[in-house]
Every structure is written in C-alpha cells, then in structure tokens.
Amino acid sequence: MGVTTSKKDLQSASGPTNSGEACPHCSLSHPAGFACCESSMPFKKKNVPWSKITTEPLTTWRYGAVLWGFEPRVDYTTNVKSRLQPWCTGGRHYEVSHDSPTKVHQRPYYLLTLLETSLRQDTYIILPQDYYSRLYRESEPAGHYLKPAQVVGYRKGIAILQLNCKNNVMEFVAIHMKTSTILAIHKEELETGKHYLCDCIISPDLGSFIIKPNAMYSLNFCREHFKNIMSLLSLKENRYITHYRIISNLFPNMAVRLFVSYDPRYQWSRVALANYSKNNTDILCIYDLKFNKIILESNTELYQTTHNILYSPDGRYIASLILGLSVKDGLFNFPEILLYSGDTLNVVHKIDTEYLAEVPTLSPAAIFPLFSDTGESLAVAYGEQGTFYQQVSGVHLYRLPMAIDLKSLCREAIRSRFDLQDVQKLPIPTQIKSFLAFKPYYE
C-alpha cells in the first residue's frame, strides 16, 4: 500500500521556518535548505522552463539525440569545415562521387552518386553524358570547399545539387531523393566567370527556395567576384519542367551576410533574416516575401551579429547563434544563444555557451543550436575547457516552456509517447496526424 503525504502534513513535519517565507517550489514554509517534495524530484526539475535537462558528450550524442527526440540523420562527425553551410541541409552531409572515365564511355549517361554519410545511404542521379566534360574543378585551396557537384540544400526529401560548369554557368538541380527524380534545373550565368558556393534554403511547402552566396566561401575566395543578391525561385508551377521561375531578386549588395530561416507556420511567404543591416547595426527582422516588405524588427540596441538562425517546429521561438563582440578584432570570444519570440521578436531568454571560440563555422558548433522534433528541447554545444579553438566537447540540453493552449498540450503529451512513425499508424484523421507531426498549417 502506498503512503500519501499532503502538503499540510509536510508543513507540520518540517517544523518552523527560519525566514517565514513560502518556498517557491511548493508554496510551504519550511527551514532553509530543506529538500521539499517538489524541488527534490528530478522530473520536476526537468519541467522548469529553460532549465538544463542533461549533458551529453559529443561522442555519444548521435545516439542520445535520437532518445531525446532530435533528427536522427544529422551528421555530427564529418568535418564541418568542408561543408561551410550545414544549416542549409538540416545538418545532413552528402558526399558526391562521379563515374570513372571507363564507365563514362561505356554508358549513354553520366551517373552521380549521393552518399548520405550518417546512414551510408546512396541516391543515384542520371545526367546527360556531356556533363562529364562540362563540370568545372576549382584548384586548391578553394577546391577543398567548392566541388564540381555538391548538395547545398535539403528539406523533407528534396535536395538541391549545385553543379559548376565550364561555360561560366552554375546549375541548381532539384532532386526527389526517394525516387532519384530530377524535378527541375535553374541555370545561373556568372557575370565575372568565377564560380562560388551558394546556400539554398527550401520553403516548408517545398514549393520554392532561396539562393544566396555563401558568406564564408565568397568573402574568403572570391571577394567582389560573386553575385551579391538573394533570389527566390518557384518550383510549384514548374515541377517536371526544365527551368524554375524566378519570383524576385532581393537585398542587392547585402545578401551574402544574411542568414535565413523560413517560418514553419507559412507556406513560403515569411522568413526570419539575421544580420539585416539597419543604421550600420545588425538586427533580426521578419520579412514577407509575398509583399516584399519588413513586418517586424528586433531591438536595435542589442548586439546581434549572427552565425546561425532557426525556427522551432511550431514557430513559437527563433534561436540565433550570436558571435562575440571581438570577432571584428580577430580575437577569441565565446558566442551566445538568443531566443526570440516568433511573434514579437522580443528576446525571451539567453544561453551563454561554454568554452567555444570564434568563429564556430568550421566545427560541429555550426550545426547548433537545434530544436527537438516536438520543440520541447533545445540542444546547445559546449567546448573543451582550456582550449581556445573550435573543438566541441559535448551538448547541453535545455527545456523549453510549454505551450499554454489545450491543443499544444495534448500534442506534447501524445508525442512524448509516440514518435513520428507511430503517429502515422494511429487510427485518427489525417489532419490530426499532420498536427501531431508538426506539419505547417497554412491559412
């Protein structure tokens, strides 16, 4: 038989308090230092908003991430230095291998193999045979980062492959990974004849994507020889047709420094832009792509030079990896995480990273912060004590505040017991499954 203890019994048993003030955990008066029923319970501590839930070494985080509900196909081990833009692929890493000269002459086509390194899974892409002689190979050291063909964007089974061709052209190929189908190709003419690496960010509805120059590559290897503009392209009307339709070209002369994240609550029309310059100050803003206007700006008094930005699955929060103030002086400093409200851009919380040096681009730190699939937790990298380099030692996990509406509370309770695959098997309507899977609801 179990024993039940009421708060009244607990108060009488604890004796008089030294301060006479109520405990913030259980609202009772007890001696200072007394471990009350609420504060001493581990599961209660885990439910405190913004509290640290656990710490995991990076060597085991790949497996721990799955248990805590994070995307299982994020690659934390492959050298991030060779990627430069892991946020565009959701942390996934693909290696592209080419046909050997012998096989090229034996086949009537040119075969590319996309290997997803975390699962060792291959996707085969068939291109016309003349691509073998058309692809351009950049010399070192730039060639270490700019390959003849590489995946520069990924979302929900759609990948964007950048092909650098000799005739002063870059081609962006949209691929349906499950069927190895080429959906469309966009050709970008090079004004200066010099190739450069691009970032491709795909919209939540998979109907469009943004192309912009990659900041690290462009500013280090081809300064003043890249097209400093952001292009929004539509695939929705042109699926299985040769070319994309360019919706608009945005932010001339400032696109390279922008970091972009789509709001998951909208199809394609709303993004968060980090490092948007206003009065020579970097701010965060919400931009409406449909009407081409800024609809919200963050506080200009905050230092907000950003290296990474992403929305939570439900759009309630925006997490931003803020670089330290010393980055312009070439000194070492530790970045921090700012958490914004997705509706007001007010800063709701700040997390200081530990032992991470500037700039985190070339280490696994560039992949973080990460939200769990249900938006309950936030993963933040920390470094190795005593080293002023970009080594990541492990991951801190933080608890996010719970949503207060009944639907979100029910979803959180269900998803704590059913993963995404189990949700799809439940005998419930499709719309409810979509809500439980955090699929965007479009107005």
N, C-alpha and C positions, 0 to 999 in steps of 0.2 A: 504494500500500500504506500502510495506517495505521501509526502508531507507537504502541506501548503502553509506558507507564511505570508501573512498580509503585511501591508506597509505599516499598519498600526502596531502589529507585533514587533516588526523590525525596529520601529522607532523606540518602543519601550525597552527592547533588549539592548539597544545601542547606548542607552544612557544619555545623560545631558551632553549637549554640545558645548565646545569651547567658545564658539563665535556667536551662537544663537541664530545663524543664518541658514537658510534652506540649501540643501545640496542641489547643484544644478542638474544632476543626473536623475535623482529620484524624488526631489521636492520634499525630502525629510530633513530634520535637524539631527545630526549625529557628530561625534567628535571628528576633528580634523585628522585626515589620514585614514579614516575608516573606509574599508573597501565595501561599498554598498552593493546591493544586488544588481543594480543597473550598470555601474561603471566597471565592475569586475568581470562582466561577461564578454568574452571575445566577440560573439556575434553582435552584441550591442555596439561595440566599438566600431565594427565594420560598417554599421549603418549610419555613423556620424558623417554628414556631408563634408567632402574634401579631406577626410581622414586617410592616412596611409594604411592600406589593407595589408600589403605584404611586400617583400623584396625578393627578387629572383635573380640569380647570376645569369649573365648573358648566355653562358654555355648550356644552360637548361631551359632558357626562356622559350625557345622554339616549341618545346613540349608543354611548358607551363602556360603559354599563351592560349593554346587550344583549350585547356581546362578552365581558363578564366573567360572564355568566350570571344577571343580575338581571332581575326582572319588567319586561318592555318597555313596559307600559302605565301605569307610574307617571308622573304629571304633575308635573314639577319646575318648570314655568314659570308656571302660572296663580297668581295672587295667593292665597297660602295664608290671608291674613287674612280672606278672605270664606268660608273653609271651616270653620275652627276645629277640625275633627276629622278630619284626613286619615288617621289611623291606622285609623279605622273602615271606610274604603273601600280599604285596602291602598295608599293613595297615589293612587288614581284620582280624577278630578274629573269631575263631571257638571253640565252646565247644563240647567235645565228651562225650556222655553218653552211658552206657552199658546196656545190657539186665539184668534184675533181675534174681537171681538164679531160681526162679519159672519158668520164661519164657524160660530160657535156657533149662530146662528139658522138656518143652512142645514142643519146636521147634527142627527141624532137622538141624538148623543152628544157628550161633551167630550173632546178629544184633547190629551194631554200628549206632548211630545217630549223625550226624554232624550238629550242630546248628550254623548258621551264626548270630552272635549276633546283628549286625546292622539292619538286616531286619527280624530277627526271622524266618529264612527260614531253613527247615530241609532237609538233604540229608541222605538217608538210605543206609548203606553198609552191604552186607551179606557176612559173613566169615564162614569157616568151624566151626562146633560146638566145636572142641577141642581147639580153641583159648581162650575159657572161662577159661580153666585151664592152658594155656600156658603163658598168659600175666603176666609180672612181675611188681610188685608195689614197687616203691622205698620208703623208710622210710623218714620221715621229718628230717631236713628241705629241703633236696634235692628233696623230693617228691612233694613239692609245685610247683616246676618248671618242673620236669620230670614226665610226666604222663605215664600210661601204653600205651595210644594211644593219639596222638595229631598231628594236622596239622602243618607241618614245612615248607611248600612251597605252593604257589598258583600263577597261571597265566592263564588268559583267559579261565576259566572254567576247568582247570586241577589242581588238588590238590595232594600234596604228604603227605601221612599219615605215621608217624613213629610209629611202633609197637615194644615195648620192650618185648622180650620173655625170659622165664626162662632158656632155654638151651643155654645161652651165645650167643644169636643171636639178632640182630636188623633187622627188616624188614621194607622196604620202599615201600609203596603201592601207585601206581599212579592211580588216580580216575578221571573219567569223571563225573563232578558234575551234569550235566543236566540229564544224563541217569543212574547215580549211578553204572556205569560200572567200574570194576577193569581192568585196562589196562595191568599192569604187576607188578611184585614184585621183589625187589632186596634184597638179604639177605647178611648182613654184620656180619662176625664172629668177636666176641670180643676176643682180644688177652689176656686181663687181667681179663676177666669175669665181668667187671664193665660197666654198661650202662651209656651213656652220651647223651646229647641233641645235635642234628645236625641242621645245616642250609641247606636248599635245594633251589637253585636258578634255575628256569626254563628258558630255552632259548626262544627268541622271536618266533621261529618257532614251539615251543612245541615239538621238536624232541629229545631234550636231556636236562639234568640238572646236576648241580654240587652239590655234597655232601661234606660238611666240618664240623668239630666240631664247636659248638657254643662257642664263646670266654668266655662270662660271666659265663656260666654253667661249662665248662671244667676247667677253671682256678680257680674256687671257690670251686667246689665239687669233682672233680676227677683229680686233677693235677697229671700228669705223668701216668695216667691210661686211656688215650684215644689215639686213632689213629690220630696222628697229620699229616694228609695228605689230599689233596683235590682230589676227584675222579670225573671224567667226565664220565657220563653214557648216552648211546644212547637208545632211545625208538622208534626211527623212523622205524627200521627194525624189531623190536620185538613186535610190537603192537599186543595185544591179545595173546601173548605167555608168558610163565611163568616167564622168567628172562630177565633182562636188559643185554646189552653188555657193559662192561667197556671199554671205549675208551682209557683212560690213567689215571695214577695217578701222581699228580703234587705237587710240593712245599713241600717235606717232611720236617718235623720239623719246619715249619713256617706257615702252612696253617691256624692254629687256629686264628691268628691275622689278617688275610686278610679279607677285605670287598670287595664284588664282585658285579658288575653290568654289564649286557650284553648291548652291543651297539645295539640299535634297527635297525640299518641300515644293519645288517648282520644276517644270519640265526642263527648260533650258535658259529661261529668261533672267535669272538672277544669280549673281556671283558676288563673292567677297574678294576684294582686291587689297592686298597688302603692299606696302611701300609706295602707295599713291602719294605723289608729291603735292603738298599744298603749302605755299609760302616757305619753300625750302625745308619743309618738315615732312617726314614720312608718317602717314596715317593709314588707318584701315577704313575702307568705305564699302558700302553695298551699292552695286551698280546694276541697273535694269538694262539688260541687253536688248529687250524688245523696244523700249522707248529711248534708248541711248542717253541715259541720264543717271546721275548720282542721286540716290534716295536717302542715304544715311551716311554720316561720318562719325568717326571716333573722336575722342578728346585730343585736341592738338597739343595739349601741354604734356602729354605722355611721350616718352621715348619709345618708338615702336618700329624700328628698323627690323624687318622680319626675314627669316630664312625659310620658314615653312608655315603653312596655314591649312586648316581643315575644319569642316563642319562635323558635329556629332550626327549620328544616324537620324535623329529626329529633328535636327536643325535648331535645337534649343541653344546650343553653345558653339562658339568658334574658338578653337585652340590655336595659338600662334607661338612659334619659337622665336623669341626676341634675342637679337645679338647684343652683346655687351657694348657699352659706350666706347670702349677702347679699340674697337675694330678698325676705325679710320686711322688710328695711330700705329697700327700694326702690332699692338701689344696683346698679351693674353688676358682674357677675362672670361667669366662664366655666364652663359646665356640663361634666360629665364622663360617660363611659360606663362603667357597671359591668357586667361579665359574670359571671353566676351559673351554677353547675351546676344543670341542670334537675332533678336527683335529690336534691341535698342543700342547695341554696341557699347553698352556700359561694361567696364571691367568688373567682373563678379568675383574673380579670385586670381591669385598669383602664386606660382610654384617656382622656387629657386632650384636650379639644377646643381648637382654636386660634382666638382672636380672635372668639369667639361671645359675644354679650352676652345677659343675661337680658332678657326671657323669650323663648325661641325659638318660641313659639306662632305668631307672625304672619309667619314667614318659612319658606322651604323647609327650614330646620333641623328643623322639627316633623315632617318625613317620616322623618328619620333617627333612629337607625341602621337599616340594612337588611341582612338576610341575603341572600346569593345563593340561587338556586333549589335548589342542592345543599348549601348550608350550608358551603361551603368558604371563603367570603369574607364580610367584614363591611365595609359602607360607612359612613363617618362624615364628616359635613360639617365644613368649617372656614370661618372668616370672613376678611374682608379686613383686612390689617394696618393699624393706625392708626385704625380706626373702631370706635366703641363703640355699634354699632347691630346690627340683626338681618340684615345682608346676608351672604349665603353666597357665598363666592368659588369654592369647589371641593369636591372629595371625596377623602378618603384611603381607600385600600383596604387592609384587613388580612387576613392569612392566619390561618385558624383551625386548631387542632390536628386532626390526622386521627383518625378513629375507629380503634380497635385491633382490632376483631373482623373476621374474614375477609369476612363478607357486606358490611359497610360499605365495606371497602377495595375490593372488587370493584365495588360500585356507584359509588364515586368514580372508579375507572378508566374504567368504561363511560361515565358521564355526562360525563367530560372530553372525550369524542369524539362523543357523541350527545346532541343536545338533546331536549327533551320530545317534539316531533313525530316525530323519528326513532325514539325509543324505542317509540312506539305502532306503528311499522311493522315492528319486529323480529319474526321468526318464533319467538316464545317464549311460554310460558304466561301467562295474564292476571295471575296472582298475582305473577309475577316482574316483569311490566311495572309493576304497581302499586307494588312495592317500589322499582324504579328511578325511578319518578315521585314518590317520597316521599309516596305516599298513606298515610294512617294505617293502622296495623294495630290492629284492635280485638280485645281479648280477649273 
